[in-house]
Amino acid sequence: MAAVFPLTGVIRPYAWGSRTSIAGLQGRPAPTGTPEAELWLGAHPGDPATVTAADGPISLATLIEDDPEAQLGAETVKEFGVRLPYLMKILAAETPLSLQAHPDADYAKKAFAAQEADPDAPRNYTDAFHKPEMLVALTPFEALCGFRAPDEAAKALEAFGIDRLTPVVTALRKGVEGLREAVHTLLTWPADDRAALLAEVVAAGTSPLATSLAAHYPGDPGALVALLLNHVRLQPGEAIWMPAGNLHAYLSGTGVEIMAASDNVLRGGLTPKRVDVDELLRVLRFETLDDPILPATPVSPGVQTWQVPAREFALYRLDLGPATPPLSLPPQGPRIVLGTQGDVYVAEAVDGTPVELTPGTAAYIPASTGPATAAGLGQLFVAAVAP
């Protein structure tokens, strides 16, 4: 089977999701009162997308399992096995997500194996894979991404004028060497004092960010850990990159997210879910991130990418204007194409039947299809295995 196929993703209704963003992008009525947080476009076993093939709908995961080399290509199967190695999403955050980090590949493999061998071990891992990820903003987007200069964080905490935060400030004054101590102290703050501490932070009125986070998550020390991180404001088209060990959280906005196909998340606050502080500290990289915003790199006229050191995925954006000729889609292999603006048609380069993509709709292109092109007026994002 070689062609371009419509692909229908699965919407996940996490509580922090927007009630209007994904529906608005797709031009349909928003479900009343129901959050739509993420649109999953991939073959992840948690929620595989559906391919509309000639003989009817079929799960993308099943399609890949039935004929791995035709779907993924021999090189992808050799490197990653019988699995689509990336997962593409539209993410729409109305309220802040949890502070979180992801393990690197070696640690994820060992930690998952150890967990599976011990039925009494905490269930921190869902699979044996790492989860580097990148997000490109579709709307103005706010996030926390990576540790900022410890001295700046110390000043922010000192400004509250709260004496019992002095040990945290002192740790931060040590520089990068004090980051682990500062994070540990905040995340293990005595449970019976957390609400009072956050009430004093809010009363001080020196940090709108901490005040906002405390309102969403009362008594959660993650509202203070957030002040140790870069507060990033993205404009449409700007990106942030979250490698292994990077502490981050999305605050608001809609974007296209691409990641290695894993669901391993270690949380550090801003969540009602379980937080394993010791395991999080083993995974975190205590280093500063001076410039969290990732610039785009031109590939060819109308095509750009964001260069990241991930083997599992690459992400491209294609912009087709009134005078733009048909554009060749980036590399061969298994590709997922997502429409975000206008009306664009994607087809095999030779005698292909085109698939129309409007905002929020997607297509799947197997490796066996080979070259494909996009024509029309609008914008596409293309997920692929890294070349």
C-alpha positions as CSV (number, residue, x, y, z in Angstrom):
1,M,0.0,0.0,0.0
2,A,1.6,3.3,-1.1
3,A,-0.3,6.5,-1.0
4,V,-1.3,9.4,1.2
5,F,-4.1,8.7,3.7
6,P,-6.3,10.8,5.9
7,L,-5.4,10.4,9.6
8,T,-7.8,11.0,12.5
9,G,-6.2,11.7,15.8
10,V,-7.5,11.2,19.3
11,I,-8.4,14.0,21.6
12,R,-7.4,13.7,25.3
13,P,-9.6,15.6,27.8
14,Y,-7.1,16.4,30.5
15,A,-8.5,18.9,33.0
16,W,-5.9,21.6,32.1
17,G,-7.0,21.6,28.5
18,S,-8.6,24.4,26.6
19,R,-12.3,24.2,26.0
20,T,-12.2,26.0,22.7
21,S,-8.8,26.0,21.1
22,I,-8.6,22.7,19.2
23,A,-12.3,22.9,18.2
24,G,-11.7,26.5,17.0
25,L,-8.7,25.4,14.9
26,Q,-10.8,22.6,13.3
27,G,-13.8,24.9,12.8
28,R,-16.3,22.9,14.8
29,P,-18.4,23.7,17.8
30,A,-16.6,23.3,21.1
31,P,-17.9,20.6,23.4
32,T,-19.8,22.2,26.3
33,G,-17.7,22.3,29.4
34,T,-15.3,19.5,28.2
35,P,-11.6,20.3,28.0
36,E,-9.7,19.3,24.9
37,A,-6.0,19.2,26.0
38,E,-4.2,17.3,23.3
39,L,-4.8,15.9,19.9
40,W,-2.6,12.8,19.5
41,L,-1.3,12.0,16.0
42,G,0.8,8.9,16.0
43,A,0.9,5.2,16.8
44,H,1.5,5.3,20.5
45,P,-0.3,2.4,22.2
46,G,-2.0,4.8,24.6
47,D,-4.1,6.3,21.8
48,P,-3.2,5.4,18.3
49,A,-4.6,7.5,15.4
50,T,-6.8,6.0,12.7
51,V,-5.8,5.8,9.0
52,T,-8.6,5.9,6.5
53,A,-7.5,3.3,3.9
54,A,-9.2,2.1,0.8
55,D,-10.7,-0.9,2.6
56,G,-11.8,1.1,5.7
57,P,-10.4,2.7,8.8
58,I,-7.5,1.0,10.6
59,S,-5.4,1.8,13.6
60,L,-2.0,3.3,12.6
61,A,-0.4,1.0,15.2
62,T,-2.0,-2.1,13.5
63,L,-1.0,-0.9,10.1
64,I,2.6,-0.7,11.2
65,E,2.5,-4.1,12.9
66,D,1.1,-5.7,9.8
67,D,3.8,-4.5,7.4
68,P,6.6,-2.7,9.3
69,E,9.1,-2.2,6.5
70,A,6.5,-0.8,4.1
71,Q,5.2,1.6,6.7
72,L,8.4,2.6,8.5
73,G,11.2,1.7,6.0
74,A,14.0,-0.7,6.6
75,E,16.3,1.8,8.2
76,T,13.7,3.0,10.7
77,V,12.9,-0.6,11.7
78,K,16.6,-1.4,12.1
79,E,17.2,1.6,14.4
80,F,13.9,1.7,16.4
81,G,12.2,-1.6,16.0
82,V,8.6,-2.1,14.9
83,R,7.2,1.2,16.3
84,L,6.7,4.7,15.0
85,P,9.5,6.4,17.0
86,Y,7.7,9.8,17.3
87,L,4.4,11.2,18.5
88,M,3.0,14.4,17.1
89,K,0.4,16.4,19.1
90,I,-1.6,19.6,19.1
91,L,-1.4,20.8,22.7
92,A,-3.9,23.4,24.1
93,A,-3.3,24.6,27.6
94,E,-5.9,26.7,29.4
95,T,-4.3,26.3,32.9
96,P,-0.8,25.3,33.9
97,L,0.5,21.8,33.5
98,S,2.6,20.0,36.1
99,L,6.3,20.7,36.5
100,Q,7.9,17.7,34.9
101,A,11.0,16.1,33.5
102,H,11.8,13.1,31.4
103,P,14.6,10.5,31.8
104,D,17.3,10.0,29.2
105,A,17.3,6.8,27.1
106,D,19.8,4.8,29.1
107,Y,18.1,5.6,32.4
108,A,14.6,5.0,31.1
109,K,15.6,1.5,29.9
110,K,17.2,0.5,33.2
111,A,14.6,2.1,35.4
112,F,11.7,0.5,33.6
113,A,13.4,-2.9,33.7
114,A,14.0,-2.6,37.5
115,Q,10.5,-1.5,38.1
116,E,9.0,-4.4,36.1
117,A,11.2,-6.8,38.0
118,D,9.9,-5.6,41.4
119,P,6.1,-5.6,41.8
120,D,6.5,-3.5,45.0
121,A,8.5,-0.7,43.3
122,P,6.8,2.7,42.7
123,R,5.3,2.8,39.3
124,N,7.1,5.8,37.8
125,Y,7.6,4.5,34.3
126,T,5.2,3.4,31.6
127,D,7.8,2.2,29.1
128,A,11.5,1.8,28.4
129,F,12.0,4.9,26.3
130,H,13.1,8.4,26.7
131,K,10.9,11.4,25.8
132,P,12.8,14.4,24.4
133,E,10.3,16.9,23.1
134,M,9.9,20.2,21.3
135,L,6.9,22.6,21.0
136,V,6.3,25.2,18.3
137,A,3.8,27.9,19.2
138,L,0.6,28.3,17.1
139,T,-0.6,31.1,19.4
140,P,1.1,33.2,22.0
141,F,2.4,30.6,24.4
142,E,3.8,30.7,28.0
143,A,6.0,28.1,29.5
144,L,8.6,27.4,32.1
145,C,11.7,25.8,30.6
146,G,15.0,25.0,32.2
147,F,16.8,26.6,35.2
148,R,17.6,30.3,35.0
149,A,20.6,31.8,36.6
150,P,20.5,30.8,40.3
151,D,21.4,34.4,41.4
152,E,18.3,35.7,39.7
153,A,16.1,33.0,41.3
154,A,17.6,33.9,44.7
155,K,16.6,37.6,44.2
156,A,13.1,36.5,43.3
157,L,12.7,34.5,46.5
158,E,14.5,37.0,48.7
159,A,12.0,39.7,47.5
160,F,9.2,37.9,49.4
161,G,10.8,38.9,52.7
162,I,10.0,35.5,54.2
163,D,12.7,34.4,56.7
164,R,12.2,30.7,56.4
165,L,13.0,30.8,52.7
166,T,16.6,31.9,53.7
167,P,18.0,28.3,53.3
168,V,16.7,28.2,49.8
169,V,18.2,31.6,49.0
170,T,21.5,30.6,50.5
171,A,21.6,27.4,48.4
172,L,20.9,29.4,45.2
173,R,23.7,31.9,46.1
174,K,26.1,29.0,45.7
175,G,25.4,29.0,42.0
176,V,24.6,25.9,39.9
177,E,26.1,23.8,42.7
178,G,23.2,24.8,45.0
179,L,20.3,24.1,42.6
180,R,19.8,20.5,43.7
181,E,19.7,21.6,47.4
182,A,17.2,24.4,46.6
183,V,14.9,22.2,44.6
184,H,15.0,19.4,47.2
185,T,14.3,21.9,50.0
186,L,11.2,23.3,48.3
187,L,9.8,20.0,47.1
188,T,10.2,18.4,50.6
189,W,8.8,21.5,52.4
190,P,6.8,20.3,55.5
191,A,3.3,19.5,54.4
192,D,1.7,21.3,57.3
193,D,3.4,24.6,56.5
194,R,2.9,24.7,52.7
195,A,-0.4,26.5,52.7
196,A,0.8,29.1,55.1
197,L,4.0,29.6,53.1
198,L,2.2,30.1,49.9
199,A,-0.3,32.5,51.6
200,E,2.7,34.7,52.6
201,V,4.1,34.5,49.1
202,V,0.8,35.7,47.6
203,A,0.5,38.4,50.3
204,A,3.9,39.7,49.4
205,G,2.7,40.5,45.9
206,T,6.2,40.5,44.3
207,S,5.7,37.7,41.9
208,P,2.6,37.6,39.6
209,L,3.7,34.1,38.4
210,A,3.9,32.6,41.9
211,T,0.5,34.2,42.7
212,S,-1.1,32.8,39.6
213,L,0.3,29.3,40.2
214,A,-0.7,29.3,43.9
215,A,-4.2,30.1,42.8
216,H,-4.3,27.1,40.5
217,Y,-2.5,24.8,43.0
218,P,-3.0,26.0,46.5
219,G,-0.3,24.9,48.9
220,D,1.8,23.4,46.2
221,P,5.6,24.2,46.6
222,G,5.9,23.9,42.8
223,A,4.7,27.5,42.7
224,L,8.1,28.5,44.2
225,V,10.2,25.9,42.2
226,A,8.7,27.7,39.1
227,L,10.7,30.8,40.1
228,L,13.9,28.9,39.6
229,L,13.0,28.4,35.9
230,N,13.0,30.5,32.8
231,H,9.6,32.1,32.2
232,V,9.3,31.9,28.4
233,R,6.8,33.8,26.2
234,L,6.7,32.4,22.7
235,Q,5.2,34.1,19.6
236,P,3.7,31.9,16.9
237,G,6.5,30.1,15.1
238,E,8.9,30.2,18.0
239,A,9.9,26.9,19.7
240,I,11.3,25.5,22.9
241,W,13.3,22.3,23.2
242,M,13.0,20.0,26.3
243,P,15.9,17.4,26.4
244,A,16.2,14.8,29.0
245,G,16.4,16.1,32.5
246,N,15.0,19.5,31.7
247,L,12.5,20.7,34.3
248,H,9.6,22.4,32.5
249,A,5.9,23.2,32.5
250,Y,3.5,24.6,29.9
251,L,1.4,27.5,31.3
252,S,-1.0,28.6,28.5
253,G,-1.4,28.6,24.8
254,T,-1.6,26.2,21.8
255,G,1.2,24.6,19.9
256,V,2.4,21.7,17.8
257,E,4.4,19.3,19.9
258,I,6.7,16.6,18.7
259,M,8.4,14.0,20.9
260,A,9.9,10.6,21.0
261,A,7.0,8.1,21.4
262,S,7.1,7.6,25.2
263,D,4.8,8.5,28.1
264,N,7.4,8.6,30.8
265,V,6.8,11.7,33.0
266,L,8.3,12.5,36.4
267,R,6.3,15.3,38.1
268,G,7.7,17.9,40.4
269,G,4.7,19.9,41.5
270,L,1.8,21.9,40.2
271,T,-0.3,18.7,40.1
272,P,-2.6,16.7,42.3
273,K,-0.9,13.6,41.1
274,R,1.9,11.7,42.8
275,V,5.3,13.4,43.1
276,D,8.4,11.1,43.6
277,V,10.9,13.7,44.7
278,D,13.9,11.3,45.0
279,E,13.3,9.9,41.5
280,L,12.9,13.3,40.0
281,L,16.1,14.5,41.5
282,R,17.9,11.5,40.0
283,V,16.7,12.5,36.5
284,L,17.0,16.3,36.6
285,R,20.0,18.0,35.1
286,F,21.1,20.8,37.4
287,E,22.4,23.3,34.8
288,T,21.3,26.6,33.6
289,L,19.6,27.1,30.2
290,D,20.6,30.6,29.0
291,D,18.4,30.8,26.0
292,P,15.4,28.5,26.0
293,I,13.9,29.8,22.7
294,L,15.0,27.7,19.7
295,P,15.3,29.5,16.4
296,A,14.0,28.1,13.1
297,T,16.4,27.1,10.4
298,P,15.5,27.6,6.7
299,V,15.6,24.4,4.6
300,S,14.4,25.7,1.2
301,P,12.0,28.4,0.1
302,G,8.8,28.0,2.1
303,V,10.3,25.2,4.3
304,Q,11.9,25.5,7.7
305,T,12.9,23.2,10.6
306,W,14.1,23.4,14.2
307,Q,17.4,21.6,14.7
308,V,17.5,19.4,17.8
309,P,19.7,16.4,18.7
310,A,17.0,13.8,18.5
311,R,17.1,10.7,16.3
312,E,13.5,9.8,16.7
313,F,12.0,12.9,15.0
314,A,12.3,16.0,13.0
315,L,9.7,18.7,12.5
316,Y,9.2,20.9,9.5
317,R,6.9,23.8,8.7
318,L,5.7,24.5,5.1
319,D,4.2,27.8,4.2
320,L,2.4,28.0,0.8
321,G,1.5,31.5,-0.4
322,P,-0.4,32.6,-3.5
323,A,2.7,32.4,-5.8
324,T,4.3,29.3,-4.1
325,P,4.8,26.4,-6.5
326,P,4.1,22.9,-5.1
327,L,6.6,22.1,-2.4
328,S,8.3,18.8,-1.9
329,L,7.7,17.4,1.6
330,P,10.8,16.8,3.7
331,P,12.4,13.5,4.0
332,Q,11.1,10.1,3.1
333,G,10.1,7.5,5.6
334,P,6.9,7.5,7.7
335,R,5.5,11.1,7.8
336,I,2.5,12.7,9.5
337,V,1.3,16.0,8.0
338,L,-0.8,18.4,10.0
339,G,-2.7,21.3,8.5
340,T,-2.7,24.5,10.6
341,Q,-3.8,27.3,8.1
342,G,-5.6,27.5,4.8
343,D,-6.4,24.8,2.4
344,V,-3.6,22.5,1.2
345,Y,-3.5,19.3,-0.8
346,V,-0.9,16.6,-0.2
347,A,-0.2,13.8,-2.7
348,E,2.3,11.4,-4.0
349,A,4.8,13.2,-6.3
350,V,3.8,10.9,-9.2
351,D,0.1,10.3,-10.0
352,G,-1.1,10.6,-6.5
353,T,-4.6,11.1,-5.3
354,P,-4.5,14.3,-3.2
355,V,-5.7,14.5,0.4
356,E,-7.1,17.9,1.4
357,L,-5.8,19.3,4.7
358,T,-7.6,22.1,6.5
359,P,-6.6,23.4,9.9
360,G,-6.5,20.7,12.5
361,T,-6.7,17.8,10.0
362,A,-3.9,15.4,9.2
363,A,-2.6,12.8,6.8
364,Y,-0.2,9.8,7.0
365,I,2.4,8.9,4.4
366,P,4.0,5.5,4.6
367,A,7.7,5.1,3.8
368,S,6.8,3.0,0.8
369,T,5.0,6.0,-0.8
370,G,8.3,7.8,-1.4
371,P,8.3,11.5,-2.5
372,A,5.2,13.6,-1.8
373,T,4.3,17.2,-2.5
374,A,2.0,19.9,-1.0
375,A,0.1,22.5,-3.1
376,G,-2.5,25.1,-2.2
377,L,-2.6,28.1,0.1
378,G,-1.8,27.6,3.8
379,Q,0.5,26.1,6.3
380,L,1.5,22.5,7.2
381,F,3.7,20.9,9.8
382,V,5.4,17.6,8.8
383,A,6.7,15.1,11.4
384,A,9.3,12.6,10.2
385,V,12.1,10.5,11.5
386,A,15.3,12.5,11.6
387,P,17.4,12.2,8.4
